[in-house]
Amino acid sequence: MHPSHRYARGLLILLCPLLFFCLAGSVLGGENATPFEQGLSLLLQKNFKLKAQGIQQIADSGDERSEQLLQALLEGRLFRVKKNNTLVYASFTNAKATITAVLDNAPMGTVKKRKLKKITINNRLRIQLKGALAALDLRNPDPELRRAAVNKLITTPTAESGTLLEKLLQTETDPEVRRALTTAMAIINLRSPDSEQKLSALAGLKGSLNPTVRNAVNGLLSREQDRIVRTRAESVLSAIDSKIALYGLMEKMFFGLSLGSVLVLAAIGLAITFGVIGVINMAHGELIMLGAYTTYV
């Protein structure tokens, strides 16, 4: 091979990634792109660290399209058109795909499956996406959705989610959401290396009936070496179990009284009816009522 050809070939190989990046940038608006569009250009890269930056940038952009896009990426419905790197949502039927543009949700018709390339993610990005989606819901005006988002976020707690929850706690006004945020912060603090912080967190979780709390305290017991922290965790777990047992007893009593009252009414009605029509005499009816009352008590 001629040296000049070899040089040209090497230069082309070096320039390919740059050309790809430039093409992605031009498709999404270049220097004038919004933070949302800049995040999209990062999703087109193969490097997962760059994709993570893109996810964070999209989540922080405040764009109303962010939730739809992040959900599609998590569910594996985000693709790029190989020809021009346009990002699209895709749904497949056999070898065909119906695609919709990410930027404006405009229908783009049907294309062959081989003309698309999936935007891939790994497990770390999946965790990041779940946290980002929950964070978007945390800013929802509906307090019920905010509370549900907090409960969803604490199933996979991270240091980043702890920072976010702490900021939200400073501005939250709904008492139920504030309670959920406080519980979530305590669960996250159970993973702190600081024993004092763990003890403080355990104090705030005592008596909570949230299943996630019980699981978190159990998890702390399985890995904790500090004797004082273990003793406090065992005390908290015992208090939770006692409260669960108390509510279980109250539930059984309520159901027992409800069922017993139905039996009393049925027995009294049958005793009077059968006594009047002569099927049984009143002495038998009195015995039925005594039996029903004994069951009720």
Steps between C-alpha positions, in 0.01 A plus 500: 500500500629843408611704809265784412208258484598355837517851647159593357347181635637563849377858496154385396487251789594775745243739360204256498404552869532876456284492188238294684492747788474796263217334310314431823555860610379641169189285505415624850567868452877543540621789715150645533359174636301507823621299804241234408639472146858497627403207723356322197830536314678331792257207486621435145851422628620144566673593824272426798655780706400751232151348493480542877586868457231526234237342726586742780494797264159401363361444851626842614387684186145561622374411152148355492623226263753367752279248679372342177853468363655354817213253536546388138874457554437290811246283318721450194283700259758765407684455168701700250453493125828368358486728196495836682520426877150634564373383838159331484256300708428164337239228533551180301272271304695208351786654295343847480513788746263792546712797603433840658744790520634575848531875450139575402311167534421517127411165337771390255324202349625142478854382428682169487640386833855477362502875430492573874760466774394464863635743762647250744538536878659296779383422854663812644313717251174318581541591866580859401193513275269374774637762736467774238138407427417493870669840538278642225191372683628658821439839341145412394232741634289202618608407858385139455734458204782662694449263793489200265822622337673519840393144583624382160833677543584341835480147356840569337654774719818679389707791629375712210136432586576595861629841390190552286261398779674732745447796265134409445440466874594867544218616270233231544178617669273194489524316838463150350771563242726653767453188713589279203806714423618482862462121499685475169787713630527279810513184285778650287691605813501137620770446235717778639845403637434733796357310799342812648313564176375140497383529862315822418338333198389201708336732753286649223396159365383344827144371473467560125274249321652567158626161365803674348600624846493150646707366209751784539544435874540127435762582239685718750505217754645259244805721432549720808799438729448779755345347814308816600350539153405131491328525839304807389406331171375191684292726726349681200425169327338367817283815526392463137413131549305581819301766319428260212385235751275753679333609178466135400319425829272800453420381148408152627279649773322722250432211264397278793251756632362559153451130435364440852242778467376348174469159668307652794251673270459184290451279808246735661307525176495123448407431863202738491386387155523126571341548844203689356430249222541208737805333349672526839370605838616821668734311734698381199495856366644631824783245480580613143515862613722412798737314267511794259565746781780278635659497151468879481667550838 
